[in-house]
């Protein structure tokens, strides 16, 4: 693992519990709005090779795998979405739902350049995603 990857893991280990706490206290819209404001210094105008975005996603997932209390899909995806924004890279936080055998399930993932970068590429076929990506309202 490179030093850059280790730095992303370290940042994620701090962000994941902070995001978990924020979600528990104020919910998704307020948490996402707060993260967007924290990252607003960097305008979302930068491009990143898809390979680099997926590498960033793997580092976030690696940190989340070692954080069972706060490593679910929403927290992972918000962390990745935030880290991309901090680098000026626009991405989409996607949330989908599924009803299978009378059980309701929800799932979150991040898309960049039309590609799912932190989950299975066909995840959008398993979960019906909301039409618009989740964006913070200011």
N, CA, C and O atoms as CSV, one atom per row, in Angstrom:
chain,resi,resn,atom,element,x,y,z
A,1,UNK,N,N,0.850,-1.174,0.000
A,1,UNK,CA,C,0.000,0.000,0.000
A,1,UNK,C,C,0.901,1.244,0.000
A,1,UNK,O,O,1.846,1.339,0.783
A,2,UNK,N,N,0.593,2.183,-0.882
A,2,UNK,CA,C,1.402,3.398,-0.989
A,2,UNK,C,C,1.109,4.344,0.179
A,2,UNK,O,O,0.135,4.168,0.911
A,3,UNK,N,N,1.974,5.350,0.336
A,3,UNK,CA,C,1.752,6.338,1.397
A,3,UNK,C,C,0.468,7.121,1.141
A,3,UNK,O,O,-0.235,7.485,2.083
A,4,UNK,N,N,0.162,7.378,-0.120
A,4,UNK,CA,C,-1.085,8.066,-0.453
A,4,UNK,C,C,-2.300,7.257,-0.026
A,4,UNK,O,O,-3.261,7.799,0.520
A,5,UNK,N,N,-2.245,5.951,-0.283
A,5,UNK,CA,C,-3.343,5.072,0.128
A,5,UNK,C,C,-3.462,5.034,1.648
A,5,UNK,O,O,-4.565,5.044,2.194
A,6,UNK,N,N,-2.326,4.990,2.319
A,6,UNK,CA,C,-2.347,4.980,3.787
A,6,UNK,C,C,-2.941,6.272,4.334
A,6,UNK,O,O,-3.657,6.256,5.335
A,7,UNK,N,N,-2.647,7.384,3.681
A,7,UNK,CA,C,-3.197,8.669,4.111
A,7,UNK,C,C,-4.721,8.672,3.966
A,7,UNK,O,O,-5.423,9.179,4.840
A,8,UNK,N,N,-5.230,8.114,2.876
A,8,UNK,CA,C,-6.681,8.018,2.677
A,8,UNK,C,C,-7.296,7.120,3.743
A,8,UNK,O,O,-8.354,7.443,4.283
A,9,UNK,N,N,-6.653,6.001,4.053
A,9,UNK,CA,C,-7.150,5.116,5.111
A,9,UNK,C,C,-7.185,5.861,6.440
A,9,UNK,O,O,-8.167,5.765,7.176
A,10,UNK,N,N,-6.127,6.602,6.753
A,10,UNK,CA,C,-6.078,7.356,8.015
A,10,UNK,C,C,-7.188,8.403,8.076
A,10,UNK,O,O,-7.856,8.542,9.101
A,11,UNK,N,N,-7.384,9.136,6.987
A,11,UNK,CA,C,-8.467,10.125,6.954
A,11,UNK,C,C,-9.821,9.444,7.135
A,11,UNK,O,O,-10.688,9.940,7.856
A,12,UNK,N,N,-9.987,8.315,6.480
A,12,UNK,CA,C,-11.256,7.584,6.556
A,12,UNK,C,C,-11.527,7.074,7.964
A,12,UNK,O,O,-12.671,7.071,8.417
A,13,UNK,N,N,-10.474,6.643,8.659
A,13,UNK,CA,C,-10.652,6.161,10.032
A,13,UNK,C,C,-11.117,7.270,10.966
A,13,UNK,O,O,-11.740,6.991,11.991
A,14,UNK,N,N,-10.826,8.512,10.631
A,14,UNK,CA,C,-11.326,9.651,11.406
A,14,UNK,C,C,-12.729,10.032,10.935
A,14,UNK,O,O,-13.613,10.299,11.750
A,15,UNK,N,N,-12.925,10.056,9.622
A,15,UNK,CA,C,-14.208,10.491,9.068
A,15,UNK,C,C,-15.350,9.516,9.344
A,15,UNK,O,O,-16.462,9.946,9.651
A,16,UNK,N,N,-15.098,8.223,9.239
A,16,UNK,CA,C,-16.179,7.236,9.391
A,16,UNK,C,C,-16.931,7.367,10.712
A,16,UNK,O,O,-18.160,7.438,10.683
A,17,UNK,N,N,-16.264,7.403,11.876
A,17,UNK,CA,C,-17.030,7.558,13.116
A,17,UNK,C,C,-17.678,8.939,13.239
A,17,UNK,O,O,-18.758,9.067,13.815
A,18,UNK,N,N,-17.023,9.974,12.700
A,18,UNK,CA,C,-17.617,11.315,12.751
A,18,UNK,C,C,-18.897,11.357,11.919
A,18,UNK,O,O,-19.897,11.937,12.344
A,19,UNK,N,N,-18.868,10.753,10.753
A,19,UNK,CA,C,-20.053,10.701,9.897
A,19,UNK,C,C,-21.127,9.833,10.538
A,19,UNK,O,O,-22.310,10.168,10.474
A,20,UNK,N,N,-20.736,8.728,11.151
A,20,UNK,CA,C,-21.699,7.861,11.843
A,20,UNK,C,C,-22.418,8.630,12.944
A,20,UNK,O,O,-23.637,8.535,13.079
A,21,UNK,N,N,-21.670,9.383,13.723
A,21,UNK,CA,C,-22.265,10.172,14.800
A,21,UNK,C,C,-23.193,11.237,14.237
A,21,UNK,O,O,-24.298,11.428,14.746
A,22,UNK,N,N,-22.762,11.923,13.205
A,22,UNK,CA,C,-23.589,12.956,12.598
A,22,UNK,C,C,-24.885,12.379,12.030
A,22,UNK,O,O,-25.954,12.963,12.207
A,23,UNK,N,N,-24.795,11.249,11.354
A,23,UNK,CA,C,-26.007,10.611,10.821
A,23,UNK,C,C,-26.975,10.253,11.941
A,23,UNK,O,O,-28.185,10.429,11.802
A,24,UNK,N,N,-26.441,9.750,13.052
A,24,UNK,CA,C,-27.292,9.363,14.183
A,24,UNK,C,C,-27.950,10.581,14.830
A,24,UNK,O,O,-29.094,10.510,15.280
A,25,UNK,N,N,-27.226,11.690,14.874
A,25,UNK,CA,C,-27.745,12.875,15.567
A,25,UNK,C,C,-28.632,13.756,14.696
A,25,UNK,O,O,-29.660,14.250,15.161
A,26,UNK,N,N,-28.244,13.958,13.432
A,26,UNK,CA,C,-28.977,14.936,12.617
A,26,UNK,C,C,-29.499,14.390,11.295
A,26,UNK,O,O,-30.213,15.100,10.587
A,27,UNK,N,N,-29.166,13.150,10.938
A,27,UNK,CA,C,-29.699,12.550,9.722
A,27,UNK,C,C,-28.871,12.845,8.476
A,27,UNK,O,O,-27.896,13.595,8.512
A,28,UNK,N,N,-29.292,12.229,7.374
A,28,UNK,CA,C,-28.551,12.320,6.115
A,28,UNK,C,C,-28.525,13.722,5.511
A,28,UNK,O,O,-27.440,14.206,5.190
A,29,UNK,N,N,-29.658,14.397,5.339
A,29,UNK,CA,C,-29.594,15.695,4.657
A,29,UNK,C,C,-28.671,16.703,5.341
A,29,UNK,O,O,-27.893,17.387,4.677
A,30,UNK,N,N,-28.759,16.792,6.659
A,30,UNK,CA,C,-27.927,17.747,7.387
A,30,UNK,C,C,-26.463,17.324,7.365
A,30,UNK,O,O,-25.578,18.169,7.231
A,31,UNK,N,N,-26.201,16.032,7.495
A,31,UNK,CA,C,-24.825,15.539,7.436
A,31,UNK,C,C,-24.208,15.842,6.078
A,31,UNK,O,O,-23.077,16.321,6.002
A,32,UNK,N,N,-24.938,15.567,5.017
A,32,UNK,CA,C,-24.401,15.807,3.680
A,32,UNK,C,C,-24.199,17.304,3.432
A,32,UNK,O,O,-23.223,17.707,2.799
A,33,UNK,N,N,-25.105,18.106,3.924
A,33,UNK,CA,C,-24.967,19.558,3.783
A,33,UNK,C,C,-23.711,20.050,4.503
A,33,UNK,O,O,-22.967,20.881,3.981
A,34,UNK,N,N,-23.489,19.528,5.700
A,34,UNK,CA,C,-22.311,19.908,6.479
A,34,UNK,C,C,-21.024,19.484,5.761
A,34,UNK,O,O,-20.074,20.262,5.673
A,35,UNK,N,N,-20.997,18.258,5.253
A,35,UNK,CA,C,-19.821,17.777,4.523
A,35,UNK,C,C,-19.578,18.607,3.259
A,35,UNK,O,O,-18.434,18.894,2.908
A,36,UNK,N,N,-20.660,18.986,2.584
A,36,UNK,CA,C,-20.521,19.814,1.381
A,36,UNK,C,C,-19.925,21.172,1.728
A,36,UNK,O,O,-19.083,21.692,0.996
A,37,UNK,N,N,-20.360,21.741,2.836
A,37,UNK,CA,C,-19.805,23.039,3.250
A,37,UNK,C,C,-18.333,22.917,3.621
A,37,UNK,O,O,-17.533,23.796,3.300
A,38,UNK,N,N,-17.975,21.827,4.296
A,38,UNK,CA,C,-16.567,21.616,4.656
A,38,UNK,C,C,-15.676,21.474,3.426
A,38,UNK,O,O,-14.496,21.825,3.457
A,39,UNK,N,N,-16.244,20.965,2.362
A,39,UNK,CA,C,-15.448,20.731,1.154
A,39,UNK,C,C,-15.664,21.807,0.100
A,39,UNK,O,O,-15.176,21.674,-1.021
A,40,UNK,N,N,-16.382,22.864,0.437
A,40,UNK,CA,C,-16.730,23.871,-0.570
A,40,UNK,C,C,-15.536,24.696,-1.024
A,40,UNK,O,O,-15.621,25.405,-2.027
A,41,UNK,N,N,-14.427,24.613,-0.302
A,41,UNK,CA,C,-13.230,25.343,-0.731
A,41,UNK,C,C,-12.768,24.866,-2.095
A,41,UNK,O,O,-12.247,25.643,-2.894
A,42,UNK,N,N,-12.961,23.601,-2.348
A,42,UNK,CA,C,-12.531,23.038,-3.632
A,42,UNK,C,C,-13.735,22.966,-4.567
A,42,UNK,O,O,-14.662,22.190,-4.335
A,43,UNK,N,N,-13.718,23.762,-5.601
A,43,UNK,CA,C,-14.799,23.713,-6.586
A,43,UNK,C,C,-14.726,22.372,-7.318
A,43,UNK,O,O,-13.646,21.881,-7.648
A,44,UNK,N,N,-15.890,21.804,-7.558
A,44,UNK,CA,C,-15.949,20.498,-8.213
A,44,UNK,C,C,-15.707,20.658,-9.715
A,44,UNK,O,O,-16.627,20.522,-10.522
A,45,UNK,N,N,-14.474,20.945,-10.071
A,45,UNK,CA,C,-14.121,21.135,-11.477
A,45,UNK,C,C,-12.972,20.240,-11.914
A,45,UNK,O,O,-12.633,20.208,-13.097
A,46,UNK,N,N,-12.381,19.532,-11.003
A,46,UNK,CA,C,-11.232,18.686,-11.337
A,46,UNK,C,C,-11.682,17.362,-11.932
A,46,UNK,O,O,-12.777,16.871,-11.660
A,47,UNK,N,N,-10.821,16.815,-12.735
A,47,UNK,CA,C,-11.027,15.482,-13.288
A,47,UNK,C,C,-10.042,14.539,-12.615
A,47,UNK,O,O,-8.945,14.938,-12.221
A,48,UNK,N,N,-10.443,13.308,-12.492
A,48,UNK,CA,C,-9.574,12.288,-11.917
A,48,UNK,C,C,-9.733,11.041,-12.772
A,48,UNK,O,O,-10.858,10.677,-13.112
A,49,UNK,N,N,-8.649,10.380,-13.126
A,49,UNK,CA,C,-8.798,9.121,-13.860
A,49,UNK,C,C,-9.651,8.139,-13.047
A,49,UNK,O,O,-9.531,8.067,-11.824
A,50,UNK,N,N,-10.494,7.401,-13.728
A,50,UNK,CA,C,-11.398,6.467,-13.050
A,50,UNK,C,C,-10.611,5.474,-12.199
A,50,UNK,O,O,-11.080,5.052,-11.142
A,51,UNK,N,N,-9.430,5.104,-12.653
A,51,UNK,CA,C,-8.589,4.167,-11.897
A,51,UNK,C,C,-8.207,4.776,-10.546
A,51,UNK,O,O,-8.186,4.077,-9.533
A,52,UNK,N,N,-7.907,6.071,-10.531
A,52,UNK,CA,C,-7.553,6.744,-9.277
A,52,UNK,C,C,-8.762,6.858,-8.355
A,52,UNK,O,O,-8.633,6.692,-7.142
A,53,UNK,N,N,-9.932,7.140,-8.919
A,53,UNK,CA,C,-11.150,7.225,-8.110
A,53,UNK,C,C,-11.456,5.870,-7.471
A,53,UNK,O,O,-11.853,5.805,-6.308
A,54,UNK,N,N,-11.272,4.802,-8.223
A,54,UNK,CA,C,-11.515,3.461,-7.687
A,54,UNK,C,C,-10.474,3.097,-6.628
A,54,UNK,O,O,-10.781,2.389,-5.669
A,55,UNK,N,N,-9.269,3.573,-6.800
A,55,UNK,CA,C,-8.221,3.336,-5.801
A,55,UNK,C,C,-8.567,4.050,-4.499
A,55,UNK,O,O,-8.395,3.491,-3.417
A,56,UNK,N,N,-9.052,5.280,-4.603
A,56,UNK,CA,C,-9.500,6.025,-3.431
A,56,UNK,C,C,-10.634,5.265,-2.736
A,56,UNK,O,O,-10.658,5.148,-1.511
A,57,UNK,N,N,-11.569,4.753,-3.536
A,57,UNK,CA,C,-12.692,3.988,-2.988
A,57,UNK,C,C,-12.205,2.736,-2.260
A,57,UNK,O,O,-12.722,2.401,-1.194
A,58,UNK,N,N,-11.224,2.051,-2.820
A,58,UNK,CA,C,-10.684,0.853,-2.155
A,58,UNK,C,C,-10.060,1.205,-0.809
A,58,UNK,O,O,-10.186,0.444,0.151
A,59,UNK,N,N,-9.396,2.340,-0.732
A,59,UNK,CA,C,-8.787,2.756,0.536
A,59,UNK,C,C,-9.850,3.075,1.578
A,59,UNK,O,O,-9.698,2.722,2.748
A,60,UNK,N,N,-10.923,3.738,1.164
A,60,UNK,CA,C,-12.029,4.010,2.092
A,60,UNK,C,C,-12.645,2.693,2.548
A,60,UNK,O,O,-12.913,2.512,3.735
A,61,UNK,N,N,-12.869,1.778,1.616
A,61,UNK,CA,C,-13.443,0.477,1.973
A,61,UNK,C,C,-12.524,-0.300,2.910
A,61,UNK,O,O,-12.999,-0.989,3.813
A,62,UNK,N,N,-11.223,-0.195,2.702
A,62,UNK,CA,C,-10.262,-0.871,3.578
A,62,UNK,C,C,-10.408,-0.346,5.012
A,62,UNK,O,O,-10.422,-1.128,5.962
A,63,UNK,N,N,-10.516,0.964,5.162
A,63,UNK,CA,C,-10.694,1.554,6.496
A,63,UNK,C,C,-12.022,1.107,7.099
A,63,UNK,O,O,-12.087,0.764,8.279
A,64,UNK,N,N,-13.075,1.112,6.294
A,64,UNK,CA,C,-14.400,0.732,6.791
A,64,UNK,C,C,-14.448,-0.741,7.180
A,64,UNK,O,O,-15.150,-1.111,8.121
A,65,UNK,N,N,-13.711,-1.578,6.469
A,65,UNK,CA,C,-13.671,-2.999,6.813
A,65,UNK,C,C,-13.085,-3.227,8.198
A,65,UNK,O,O,-13.391,-4.225,8.850
A,66,UNK,N,N,-12.246,-2.306,8.647
A,66,UNK,CA,C,-11.657,-2.393,9.983
A,66,UNK,C,C,-12.441,-1.598,11.016
A,66,UNK,O,O,-11.994,-1.427,12.150
A,67,UNK,N,N,-13.604,-1.118,10.623
A,67,UNK,CA,C,-14.445,-0.311,11.509
A,67,UNK,C,C,-15.869,-0.852,11.483
A,67,UNK,O,O,-16.758,-0.202,10.935
A,68,UNK,N,N,-16.105,-2.022,12.059
A,68,UNK,CA,C,-17.413,-2.658,11.921
A,68,UNK,C,C,-18.576,-1.841,12.482
A,68,UNK,O,O,-19.709,-2.006,12.028
A,69,UNK,N,N,-18.330,-0.978,13.440
A,69,UNK,CA,C,-19.422,-0.197,14.018
A,69,UNK,C,C,-19.908,0.912,13.097
A,69,UNK,O,O,-21.074,1.302,13.162
A,70,UNK,N,N,-19.040,1.419,12.248
A,70,UNK,CA,C,-19.438,2.554,11.415
A,70,UNK,C,C,-19.065,2.381,9.960
A,70,UNK,O,O,-18.900,3.368,9.243
A,71,UNK,N,N,-18.929,1.165,9.516
A,71,UNK,CA,C,-18.499,0.939,8.144
A,71,UNK,C,C,-19.578,0.500,7.180
A,71,UNK,O,O,-19.271,-0.200,6.216
A,72,UNK,N,N,-20.835,0.880,7.396
A,72,UNK,CA,C,-21.864,0.434,6.454
A,72,UNK,C,C,-21.798,1.233,5.147
A,72,UNK,O,O,-21.008,2.169,5.024
A,73,UNK,N,N,-22.623,0.859,4.188
A,73,UNK,CA,C,-22.539,1.428,2.845
A,73,UNK,C,C,-22.769,2.936,2.816
A,73,UNK,O,O,-22.108,3.637,2.050
A,74,UNK,N,N,-23.680,3.446,3.620
A,74,UNK,CA,C,-23.948,4.885,3.609
A,74,UNK,C,C,-22.756,5.663,4.155
A,74,UNK,O,O,-22.363,6.684,3.590
A,75,UNK,N,N,-22.192,5.189,5.235
A,75,UNK,CA,C,-21.043,5.886,5.831
A,75,UNK,C,C,-19.817,5.810,4.916
A,75,UNK,O,O,-19.081,6.787,4.774
A,76,UNK,N,N,-19.606,4.656,4.304
A,76,UNK,CA,C,-18.505,4.509,3.340
A,76,UNK,C,C,-18.699,5.463,2.163
A,76,UNK,O,O,-17.769,6.151,1.740
A,77,UNK,N,N,-19.906,5.487,1.654
A,77,UNK,CA,C,-20.181,6.298,0.470
A,77,UNK,C,C,-20.090,7.788,0.769
A,77,UNK,O,O,-19.562,8.551,-0.040
A,78,UNK,N,N,-20.593,8.207,1.913
A,78,UNK,CA,C,-20.464,9.621,2.289
A,78,UNK,C,C,-18.999,10.007,2.480
A,78,UNK,O,O,-18.588,11.100,2.090
A,79,UNK,N,N,-18.223,9.126,3.068
A,79,UNK,CA,C,-16.797,9.388,3.261
A,79,UNK,C,C,-16.099,9.544,1.914
A,79,UNK,O,O,-15.339,10.492,1.714
A,80,UNK,N,N,-16.349,8.635,1.006
A,80,UNK,CA,C,-15.746,8.710,-0.323
A,80,UNK,C,C,-16.209,9.957,-1.063
A,80,UNK,O,O,-15.392,10.658,-1.660
A,81,UNK,N,N,-17.506,10.244,-1.031
A,81,UNK,CA,C,-18.069,11.427,-1.691
A,81,UNK,C,C,-17.383,12.693,-1.175
A,81,UNK,O,O,-17.026,13.578,-1.953
A,82,UNK,N,N,-17.205,12.768,0.144
A,82,UNK,CA,C,-16.553,13.924,0.759
A,82,UNK,C,C,-15.084,14.033,0.327
A,82,UNK,O,O,-14.627,15.114,-0.046
A,83,UNK,N,N,-14.352,12.926,0.375
A,83,UNK,CA,C,-12.934,12.963,0.003
A,83,UNK,C,C,-12.743,13.358,-1.464
A,83,UNK,O,O,-11.796,14.072,-1.795
A,84,UNK,N,N,-13.622,12.906,-2.325
A,84,UNK,CA,C,-13.561,13.321,-3.727
A,84,UNK,C,C,-13.826,14.819,-3.856
A,84,UNK,O,O,-13.113,15.519,-4.576
A,85,UNK,N,N,-14.853,15.313,-3.157
A,85,UNK,CA,C,-15.167,16.755,-3.195
A,85,UNK,C,C,-13.998,17.584,-2.693
A,85,UNK,O,O,-13.708,18.649,-3.239
A,86,UNK,N,N,-13.326,17.102,-1.655
A,86,UNK,CA,C,-12.177,17.843,-1.116
A,86,UNK,C,C,-11.080,18.004,-2.169
A,86,UNK,O,O,-10.289,18.945,-2.113
A,87,UNK,N,N,-11.040,17.085,-3.121
A,87,UNK,CA,C,-10.060,17.165,-4.207
A,87,UNK,C,C,-10.622,17.882,-5.431
A,87,UNK,O,O,-9.971,17.958,-6.473
A,88,UNK,N,N,-11.843,18.410,-5.293
A,88,UNK,CA,C,-12.462,19.127,-6.396
A,88,UNK,C,C,-13.090,18.230,-7.441
A,88,UNK,O,O,-13.335,18.665,-8.566
A,89,UNK,N,N,-13.354,16.982,-7.084
A,89,UNK,CA,C,-13.906,16.004,-8.022
A,89,UNK,C,C,-15.386,15.796,-7.722
A,89,UNK,O,O,-15.751,15.386,-6.620
A,90,UNK,N,N,-16.231,16.080,-8.704
A,90,UNK,CA,C,-17.675,15.893,-8.544
A,90,UNK,C,C,-18.020,14.415,-8.691
A,90,UNK,O,O,-17.547,13.742,-9.607
A,91,UNK,N,N,-18.839,13.927,-7.787
A,91,UNK,CA,C,-19.319,12.547,-7.852
A,91,UNK,C,C,-20.761,12.541,-7.368
A,91,UNK,O,O,-21.254,13.544,-6.851
A,92,UNK,N,N,-21.427,11.424,-7.535
A,92,UNK,CA,C,-22.833,11.307,-7.143
A,92,UNK,C,C,-23.000,10.284,-6.035
A,92,UNK,O,O,-22.533,9.150,-6.142
A,93,UNK,N,N,-23.674,10.698,-4.968
A,93,UNK,CA,C,-24.084,9.773,-3.914
A,93,UNK,C,C,-25.420,9.189,-4.342
A,93,UNK,O,O,-26.406,9.914,-4.469
A,94,UNK,N,N,-25.455,7.897,-4.563
A,94,UNK,CA,C,-26.669,7.221,-5.024
A,94,UNK,C,C,-27.222,6.342,-3.911
A,94,UNK,O,O,-26.477,5.682,-3.187
A,95,UNK,N,N,-28.543,6.349,-3.794
A,95,UNK,CA,C,-29.215,5.494,-2.815
A,95,UNK,C,C,-30.311,4.744,-3.544
A,95,UNK,O,O,-31.111,5.331,-4.273
A,96,UNK,N,N,-30.336,3.445,-3.338
A,96,UNK,CA,C,-31.335,2.610,-3.974
A,96,UNK,C,C,-32.046,1.741,-2.951
A,96,UNK,O,O,-31.566,1.537,-1.836
A,97,UNK,N,N,-33.200,1.236,-3.360
A,97,UNK,CA,C,-34.002,0.388,-2.478
A,97,UNK,C,C,-34.358,-0.902,-3.206
A,97,UNK,O,O,-34.302,-0.994,-4.433
A,98,UNK,N,N,-34.724,-1.885,-2.404
A,98,UNK,CA,C,-35.066,-3.198,-2.940
A,98,UNK,C,C,-36.080,-3.840,-1.993
A,98,UNK,O,O,-35.956,-3.741,-0.772
A,99,UNK,N,N,-37.074,-4.490,-2.568
A,99,UNK,CA,C,-38.016,-5.272,-1.777
A,99,UNK,C,C,-37.863,-6.715,-2.231
A,99,UNK,O,O,-38.207,-7.065,-3.360
A,100,UNK,N,N,-37.341,-7.546,-1.336
A,100,UNK,CA,C,-37.072,-8.934,-1.686
A,100,UNK,C,C,-37.603,-9.826,-0.577
A,100,UNK,O,O,-37.209,-9.686,0.581
A,101,UNK,N,N,-38.493,-10.740,-0.928
A,101,UNK,CA,C,-39.102,-11.652,0.037
A,101,UNK,C,C,-39.679,-10.881,1.222
A,101,UNK,O,O,-39.431,-11.220,2.380
A,102,UNK,N,N,-40.443,-9.851,0.917
A,102,UNK,CA,C,-41.112,-8.997,1.912
A,102,UNK,C,C,-40.146,-8.254,2.830
A,102,UNK,O,O,-40.548,-7.776,3.891
A,103,UNK,N,N,-38.900,-8.154,2.441
A,103,UNK,CA,C,-37.929,-7.399,3.230
A,103,UNK,C,C,-37.465,-6.185,2.438
A,103,UNK,O,O,-37.057,-6.289,1.281
A,104,UNK,N,N,-37.538,-5.034,3.093
A,104,UNK,CA,C,-37.087,-3.783,2.501
A,104,UNK,C,C,-35.601,-3.608,2.786
A,104,UNK,O,O,-35.161,-3.737,3.928
A,105,UNK,N,N,-34.839,-3.315,1.752
A,105,UNK,CA,C,-33.410,-3.065,1.914
A,105,UNK,C,C,-33.058,-1.772,1.192
A,105,UNK,O,O,-33.645,-1.436,0.164
A,106,UNK,N,N,-32.096,-1.060,1.746
A,106,UNK,CA,C,-31.574,0.146,1.105
A,106,UNK,C,C,-30.062,-0.003,0.986
A,106,UNK,O,O,-29.424,-0.709,1.768
A,107,UNK,N,N,-29.510,0.675,-0.004
A,107,UNK,CA,C,-28.070,0.582,-0.230
A,107,UNK,C,C,-27.574,1.900,-0.817
A,107,UNK,O,O,-28.297,2.576,-1.547
A,108,UNK,N,N,-26.338,2.254,-0.490
A,108,UNK,CA,C,-25.737,3.489,-1.000
A,108,UNK,C,C,-24.430,3.172,-1.713
A,108,UNK,O,O,-23.705,2.253,-1.333
A,109,UNK,N,N,-24.143,3.949,-2.751
A,109,UNK,CA,C,-22.896,3.812,-3.483
A,109,UNK,C,C,-22.555,5.155,-4.122
A,109,UNK,O,O,-23.372,6.075,-4.134
A,110,UNK,N,N,-21.344,5.252,-4.650
A,110,UNK,CA,C,-20.884,6.484,-5.291
A,110,UNK,C,C,-20.598,6.198,-6.761
A,110,UNK,O,O,-19.982,5.194,-7.116
A,111,UNK,N,N,-21.070,7.124,-7.607
A,111,UNK,CA,C,-20.776,7.048,-9.038
A,111,UNK,C,C,-19.893,8.227,-9.420
A,111,UNK,O,O,-20.074,9.350,-8.951
A,112,UNK,N,N,-18.947,7.936,-10.272
A,112,UNK,CA,C,-18.074,8.978,-10.810
A,112,UNK,C,C,-17.908,8.708,-12.301
A,112,UNK,O,O,-17.549,7.603,-12.707
A,113,UNK,N,N,-18.169,9.711,-13.096
A,113,UNK,CA,C,-18.052,9.537,-14.543
A,113,UNK,C,C,-18.969,8.459,-15.079
A,113,UNK,O,O,-18.644,7.796,-16.064
A,114,UNK,N,N,-20.118,8.277,-14.436
A,114,UNK,CA,C,-21.076,7.266,-14.865
A,114,UNK,C,C,-20.758,5.853,-14.402
A,114,UNK,O,O,-21.471,4.914,-14.757
A,115,UNK,N,N,-19.697,5.685,-13.612
A,115,UNK,CA,C,-19.276,4.362,-13.139
A,115,UNK,C,C,-19.438,4.259,-11.628
A,115,UNK,O,O,-19.133,5.202,-10.898
A,116,UNK,N,N,-19.915,3.118,-11.165
A,116,UNK,CA,C,-19.931,2.830,-9.729
A,116,UNK,C,C,-18.483,2.578,-9.326
A,116,UNK,O,O,-17.810,1.733,-9.916
A,117,UNK,N,N,-18.000,3.311,-8.318
A,117,UNK,CA,C,-16.579,3.177,-7.980
A,117,UNK,C,C,-16.318,2.507,-6.636
A,117,UNK,O,O,-15.183,2.119,-6.364
A,118,UNK,N,N,-17.329,2.362,-5.794
A,118,UNK,CA,C,-17.066,1.753,-4.483
A,118,UNK,C,C,-17.916,0.513,-4.229
A,118,UNK,O,O,-18.116,0.119,-3.080
A,119,UNK,N,N,-18.405,-0.091,-5.281
A,119,UNK,CA,C,-19.249,-1.273,-5.125
A,119,UNK,C,C,-19.200,-2.063,-6.429
A,119,UNK,O,O,-18.473,-1.715,-7.359
A,120,UNK,N,N,-19.978,-3.113,-6.475
A,120,UNK,CA,C,-20.085,-3.924,-7.684
A,120,UNK,C,C,-20.641,-3.049,-8.811
A,120,UNK,O,O,-21.591,-2.299,-8.585
A,121,UNK,N,N,-20.076,-3.128,-10.011
A,121,UNK,CA,C,-20.522,-2.256,-11.105
A,121,UNK,C,C,-22.007,-2.372,-11.447
A,121,UNK,O,O,-22.593,-1.414,-11.950
A,122,UNK,N,N,-22.620,-3.513,-11.187
A,122,UNK,CA,C,-24.028,-3.711,-11.539
A,122,UNK,C,C,-24.963,-3.527,-10.343
A,122,UNK,O,O,-26.106,-3.983,-10.378
A,123,UNK,N,N,-24.491,-2.864,-9.289
A,123,UNK,CA,C,-25.319,-2.706,-8.085
A,123,UNK,C,C,-26.625,-1.979,-8.401
A,123,UNK,O,O,-27.652,-2.247,-7.778
A,124,UNK,N,N,-26.589,-1.068,-9.359
A,124,UNK,CA,C,-27.795,-0.321,-9.714
A,124,UNK,C,C,-28.865,-1.217,-10.344
A,124,UNK,O,O,-30.023,-0.813,-10.446
A,125,UNK,N,N,-28.492,-2.418,-10.763
A,125,UNK,CA,C,-29.475,-3.361,-11.286
A,125,UNK,C,C,-30.153,-4.142,-10.168
A,125,UNK,O,O,-31.239,-4.688,-10.364
A,126,UNK,N,N,-29.526,-4.198,-9.006
A,126,UNK,CA,C,-30.095,-4.913,-7.870
A,126,UNK,C,C,-30.971,-4.017,-7.006
A,126,UNK,O,O,-31.893,-4.489,-6.342
A,127,UNK,N,N,-30.676,-2.721,-7.020
A,127,UNK,CA,C,-31.417,-1.760,-6.218
A,127,UNK,C,C,-31.979,-0.684,-7.134
A,127,UNK,O,O,-31.280,-0.176,-8.011
A,128,UNK,N,N,-33.239,-0.344,-6.926
A,128,UNK,CA,C,-33.855,0.738,-7.689
A,128,UNK,C,C,-33.392,2.060,-7.095
A,128,UNK,O,O,-33.794,2.437,-5.995
A,129,UNK,N,N,-32.545,2.752,-7.837
A,129,UNK,CA,C,-31.981,4.007,-7.337
A,129,UNK,C,C,-32.976,5.148,-7.517
A,129,UNK,O,O,-33.777,5.150,-8.452
A,130,UNK,N,N,-32.913,6.113,-6.611
A,130,UNK,CA,C,-33.697,7.322,-6.772
A,130,UNK,C,C,-33.256,7.991,-8.068
A,130,UNK,O,O,-32.093,7.887,-8.461
A,131,UNK,N,N,-34.182,8.676,-8.731
A,131,UNK,CA,C,-33.881,9.265,-10.035
A,131,UNK,C,C,-32.705,10.216,-10.003
A,131,UNK,O,O,-31.860,10.198,-10.897
A,132,UNK,N,N,-32.647,11.043,-8.978
A,132,UNK,CA,C,-31.569,12.021,-8.864
A,132,UNK,C,C,-30.620,11.597,-7.759
A,132,UNK,O,O,-31.051,11.081,-6.728
A,133,UNK,N,N,-29.336,11.812,-7.970
A,133,UNK,CA,C,-28.390,11.563,-6.876
A,133,UNK,C,C,-28.701,12.485,-5.705
A,133,UNK,O,O,-29.273,13.559,-5.887
A,134,UNK,N,N,-28.329,12.072,-4.526
A,134,UNK,CA,C,-28.558,12.898,-3.348
A,134,UNK,C,C,-27.572,14.052,-3.358
A,134,UNK,O,O,-26.358,13.848,-3.371
A,135,UNK,N,N,-28.103,15.258,-3.352
A,135,UNK,CA,C,-27.291,16.472,-3.344
A,135,UNK,C,C,-27.685,17.307,-2.144
A,135,UNK,O,O,-28.864,17.373,-1.795
A,136,UNK,N,N,-26.727,17.938,-1.518
A,136,UNK,CA,C,-27.061,18.799,-0.378
A,136,UNK,C,C,-27.776,20.056,-0.844
A,136,UNK,O,O,-27.403,20.652,-1.855
A,137,UNK,N,N,-28.798,20.455,-0.110
A,137,UNK,CA,C,-29.511,21.705,-0.382
A,137,UNK,C,C,-29.019,22.760,0.582
A,137,UNK,O,O,-29.037,22.560,1.797
A,138,UNK,N,N,-28.585,23.871,0.048
A,138,UNK,CA,C,-28.078,24.934,0.917
A,138,UNK,C,C,-29.164,25.906,1.238
A,138,UNK,O,O,-28.932,26.875,1.961
